[in-house]
Amino acid sequence: MADTATLEARLEEAETALHQLALGQQVTVVGYDGHRTEFAPGDESRLRRYIATLRRQLGRQVGRGSHRVIF
């Protein structure tokens, strides 16, 4: 596993890529350690999973969605 600074940098880049996709950019490129990955609007769920993975590696809470109250 990469060090914390590397994971933080990857997370920031991935969150920026997600923001760019939300703004309607056609293709967003994320690069790290000599790798390059392109995300298109149809890949939003894949990018969200990548962000969740990075957050888990950093020990951050990953959202589980809303909780339903049952009476």
N, C-alpha and C positions, 0 to 999 in steps of 0.2 A: 504494500500500500504506500502511496505517496505521502510526503510530509504534509503537515497542516497548511503551510503557506502555499504549496502547490494546489492542494485541494480547494483552498479559499479562492485562489486565482481562477481555477476551473469553474467553480460555482458562480463566481461573478460573471465570467464570460458566458456561461450557459444561461444565466438569468437575463443578461443583456440580449442574447439571441432570442429568448422567448419573448421579450418585450418587442423586439424588432418584428417577429412574426405576428404578434398581436396588432402591430401598427400596419400590417399589410404588405410587408416586404416579401417578395417571392421566395428568395433563398437566403438563408443565413448560414454562415460558415463559422464553425468552432474548431480551433486548432490547439493541440497540446502535445508535448513530447514528440514532435515530428509527425503527429497524426493530424489528419484533417477530416472533419465530418461536416457534411452539408445537411441542413434541415430545411425542408419545404413546408408550406402550410399544412399539408397532410401528415407531417411528422410531429405535430405538436405533442401528441401523447407520448411519443418516444423521447422527445426532449424533456418533458415533465418527469418521466421515469428516470432519466439521467440525472436531473436536478435532485430528485428524491434520493437517489443512490449516493450522490455526493454529500447531501445533508446527513444521511445516516453515517457515512464514513467520518464525518466531522463530529458526530455525536449530537447532532441537532434533532429537534423534534420534527417529525415528518407528519403533515396533516393527514388525518384519517377521514376527512369529510365531516359532514354534519351528523349530529347524534339525534336520533328520534326519541321523543318522549312518549312512552306508552302508559296509558291510564287503565 
